[in-house]
Amino acid sequence: MFKPPDYEGGSLVNLMAELEGRLGGTPLSPRLHPALAAAIPEAATYVLALFDGLGAAQLDHPAATLSADSAGRIDAPFPTTTTVSLATAATGLPPSQHGLLGYQLWMPEAGRVVNTIKWTTLWGEGVDIDTTAVLPGPNLWERLSAVGGEPITVQPGHFAGSRLSAALYRGCRYEPVFTVDEVIAATSGLATEPGRLIFTYVPHVDFAAHVHGQDSAEYAESLRVVSGIWEGVARRLPPGAVMVGTADHGHVDFAEPQRVRIPKQLEDDHTFYGDSRVMFVRGDESPAFAPLPASWIRAEEMQDWWGPAPRHESFESRVPDGVLLADDDAVLLHSHSDKRLIGQHGGLTDGERQVPLLVAASSEQ
């Protein structure tokens, strides 16, 4: 059973609005519902740690030690996938307004589907798009700077200079890190100055969940690593700083028989892209969709899943004709999908949509 995100106060976009407002900015989206907002102490500086792929339900894993700092759950935006959520964090806008509507996205300016992590075609060919201008401005980082705040992102060093980083972190100071110790030291050290929003991105869980699944030793180790990062920063938070933790989406495991390939003949007159849990389709509904473990939903019936109006100027030209929303126990694979992945996301089940709201404050507050 799926439930669209709560963009009125219970989702990632509202968390970003809450932090922007507390640092003197003027949010463009509603702030958190009062009960959620009350769980975050007032502070001079905020750290936002985003743990890629760490859904709220995954805190129940025995290797995770984060649940003691859980203050509730919020929703990731639709579709529940990394680039969509990171664009929401960077802009303080829902997908309907920032325009990055999916991981694999039809972009009319390129005339093709674009992988929005690598900014290539689905087969790896480069596309001529200026990613620094993909998201609307001023973004959240630029708005905070305009009122005297200082936005800083702590990121894996090998992401520096990437086309995705250029899209997401325009106007944001970029601090590259290469080890777990460097993540902890940089994040806690930067929090000593007031008026900062420090956005620390932690990728470990997502990779382990995709490749190895939640029953693996590799996944358990990734949870120990991210728990150690959270606890390490929390112990070193200076007075006046509060750390909030969340994620971009959750993960659900699927065995090989649950991974269903779309018949090749359907790709002759349809374009399939998006995520395997919510397959975007360019083309009309087909009777050949009926045997697939999915529901066909026309775009007109689901536009609010991306968020409220006013919509991005390219929304109508980027939105698919419809989606095949996979059944809860299935994923759909097109000819360019990675057929090996165990962990999946993109849909709107609780396991994919709900992400944690974690809170830690300095012991000297």
N, C-alpha and C positions, 0 to 999 in steps of 0.2 A: 504494500500500500504506500502511495507517495503523497507528499504534502509540499506545496510550493513554499519557498522561503518567506519568512516574515520580514519584509522590508520596512515595516513601520516602526520597528524598535527591537527586533529580536534577531538581527543578522549581522554579518561582518560589516556591512556598510554602516550600520548604526553604531557599531563599536568605533569605527574610524571617525564618525561624526562626533561621538562623545569625546574622544581624545582631542580632536581638533578644537572643539568648543572649550574644553578645559584649558587649552594652551592659548586662548585668546583669539582663535580664528572664528570664522563664520561658516558653520557647516552647511552644505548644500543638500543634505539628507537628514531625516529625523534622527535624533539621538536615541540612545538605548532606553528601553522601558525602565521606569523608575526603580523597580526591584533589582534589575541587573546593574543599573548605574550605581546603586547604593553599595554594591559589593566591591566597587573600586574606590579606594581612598583618594582624597584630593592629594595632589603632589605638585612639586615644582617642575619635575621632569618625569616623563613616562618612557619606559621600555616596553615595546611590543614585540614579543617573541612569537614568530609564526613557524609552527612545526609542520612541515609539508606532509600531508597524508595521515595525520594523527586525529582520527575521529573521536568523538566523545566516548563512544562505546569501547574504543580500544584502550582506554584508561583502565579497564577491568583486567587487562592482561597482567599476569603475575610479575612480569619483568618491569612494568611501569610503576613508578613510585610518585606520580604526579597528582593522584586523586585527592591527596590531603589538601591541596591548594585549589581544588575545584570550587568555583563560585556559581556554576550553572552551565547551561548549554545555549549556544546560539546557532543560527543557520548559516551555512555557506551559500553564496548566490548560485543561481542556475545558469548553465550546467555546473555541477560540482566538480570543477577541474581547476588546475593550478593557474593558468594564465588568466582566466576569468576572475578568479579571486584576487590575484595579485594586482590586476588592473583596478579592481574595486578598492583595494588598500591604497593604491597610488593616487586615486582620484577622489575617494570618498563618495563615489557614485555607484548605483546599481548598474548591471550590464546594459540595461535598456538605454542608459544615458551615457555610459563611456564607450559603448559601441563594440567592445571586444566580446563577441557573443559565443565564442566556443574555442576549444583547443585547436581543432581543424575548422577553418572558417572560410566560406566563400567571400572573396574580396573583389568587388567589381573593378577596382582600380588596377588589380593584377590580372583580372579575367580568369581566375582559377581559384581552387581551394589552397589555402596557405596554412602550413603548420606554424602556429603562433608561438611555439617555443623556439624553433630554429629559424623561422622566417624563410622557409623554403617551400617548394611544392611537396606533395606527399611522397614523391620519389627522390627528394633531396636536391632538386635544382633550385638555385637561388632565384629570388623574386625581387624586382626593383621597387621597393617600398621604403620610404624614409620613416624608419620606426620611431624616430624622435618626435614625429608629428602624428603618430597613430592615435594617441589618447588626447582628449580635449584639455585645454588649458584655460585658466591656470589650474594645475593639478593640486593635490593636497599639500605636497611639499612646497610648491610655489606660494600657495595661499598662506601657509605658516610662516614662510620667510618674509612675506609682505607685512606681517604684523609683529616682526621681531623675533620669531621663533627660529630654532635651528633643527631642521630635519636631517637625520643621519641614518644611513643603512649599513648594517654589518652583514657582509655577504661572502660566500665562498670565493676565494681569490680568482679561480678560473672562470668565473662569470664576468669579471671586469672586462668592459669593452664589447660585450656581446650585444647583438641586436635587440634581444629581449631586455637587457639591462638599460639600453638606451631608451627604450619605450617606457619602462617603468620608473626610472629614477632620474628623469629630467628635473633639475633643480634641487637634487638631494645630494648631500655629501656622501661619498662612497668609501667605506672602509673595508678593504679586502682582508680576509683571514684564511688561514690554511690548516689550522689544527684546532682541536677541541679546546685546548688551553687558550689559544688566541681568541676564540669566540668568547669565552668567559671573560678574559682580561679586557678585551676591547669593549664589550658591552657594558660591563660594570664600571670600567674606567671612564667611559664617555658619559655615564650617568651622573658624574659629579657636578656638572654645570647645570644651572636651572634653565628652563625654557626650551628644553630639547625634547624631541620625539625620536627615539632610537628604535629603528625597525630592524630586528635581527631575524634573518631567514635561516632555518635549520632543515636541511634536506634529507636526513638519514632514513627516517621511517618510510617515506614514500618509495624510495628505491627498493628497500628490503621487502616491503609489502607487495609491490608489483612483481618482483622477480622470484621471490622465495615463498611468499604467503605467510600468514600469521601463525602458522603452526611450526615455523622453522626456527632453527637456532640463530640464523642470521637476523630474523625479525626481532627475536628476543634481545639480541645484542644491540640492535638499533634503538630499542626502547631504553635500554640501560644507558646508552650514550646520551640520548636527548634528556632523559631524567637527570643525568649528571650535569648537563649544561644548565638546565633550569635551576637545580639546587646550587650549583656553583655560582651562578650569577646572583641568586637570591641571598646567599650568605655574604656576598660582597656589595650588595646594594648600599650606596651611601645614603645618609639622611636626606629626606626630601624627594627621594625617588621611589616610584612604584613600578613593578613589572607586571604586565598583563600577558597572558599566553593564550594562543588560539591556534587554528589551523585553517587550511584552504579547502579541505574536504576530508571525508573519511575514506575507508577502504572496506571492500567486501571480497572474500575469496571465492573463486569459481574454478571447479575442476574441469579438465579437458572436455568431458562430454557436455558440459554446460556452455561451451564456447561454440556458437553456431555460425557457420559461414553463410553469407548471403549468396545465393546462386549467381554464378558468373554471368548468366544471360541477362539478369536484371540490371547489370552495370552497363549494358549496351545503350539503354535509354534513360537511365537514372544515374545521378552522382551521389555516392554515399560517403559521408565524412562525419566529423564530430567525435564523440566518444562511443566506445562500444556498449555502454549502458544506455545511451540516448543517441541513436544514430540519426544525424541530419540527412535530409533527402532533398535534392533538387530534382523535381519531376512530380508527376501526378501519382495519386494512389493507384496501386495495381492489385488485381486479384491474386497475383503471385505472392503478395505479402502475407496472405492468409495463413499459410503453414508456418510462418516464422513465429517464434515465441516472443511476440511483441504486439503492442497496440499502435495503430496508426493514428496520429493526432495532427490535424491541420494547423498551420501556423496561426491562423486567426483565432483558434481556440486556446492558445497557450502564450500569447504575447506577454501577458502579465507575469509569467514565470521569470522573465528576464528583469522585471521590475516595472515601476510606474512611469508614466509620461512626466515631463516632455522627453521624447525619444531622441536618440542620437540622429544626426542628419543622414547617416548611412544605414540606419536600422532597417528600413524597408528593403534596401537593396542587398543587405547582408543576411537577412533572416532566411532560413530554408523554407521550402514550400510546405514542409511538414517534418515530423520526426517519427521514427520507429522507437517507441519507448519500450525497452526490453522488459520482459517479465522479471519478477524479483529473483528468479533462480536461473537467469540466462544472460549471456552477453552476445552481441552481434559483431561479426567480423567482416569487413570489406577486403578487397584485394590488397590494400596497402596497410591493413592492421597488423600489429605485432601479435602473432598467434600464440606466443609462448607465455604471456603474462597471466599470473595467478590472481593477484590483487587488481581490482577494478573499481572505477568510480565514474561519476558523471550524472547519475540519476538522482532521484529524489526520495529514496528510502531513508529511514532514520540513520542507517549505518553510513550512508554517503553524505547526507545533508547536515547532520548534527555534528558540530565541532565544540570543543571545550572552551569555557571561559575560566582561565586560571588567574589567580591574583597572588602576588607576593609583595610585601613591603619591607623596607629596612627595619631591623630590630630597634633602631634608634629613632624611629618616627616620633 
